[in-house]
Amino acid sequence: MAIEPWFFAGGRGEHAVDADGWTLRSADGRPGAHEEHTVAVTEDGPVVLTLA
């Protein structure tokens, strides 16, 4: 499972998707940031595969 929060400066968090169907941008052109963490779900419980 990938947990991928996006943070946008200002506005109300509206975003736009580029024509490639993948790239996100803030709708008002303000800066944004993306972070990703990957978690494996196992029989023994979750295992965080990426650590900050």
Residue, then its C-alpha position, 0 to 999 in steps of 0.5 A: m500500500a502506498i500512502e501519498p499525501w499532497f500539500f498545497a500552499g494557500g487556497r483550499g486544496e483544489h488541484a488540477v490534473d495534467a493531460d498525462g492523467w498523472t501529474l497533479r498541480s495546485a489549481d492556483g499555481r502555488p507551490g505544492a509538495h508530495e511525500e510517499h511512504t510504502v507499507a506492506v500488509t503482512e499476516d503479522g501486521p503492517v511493515v513500513l518499507t520506507l522510513a522518513 
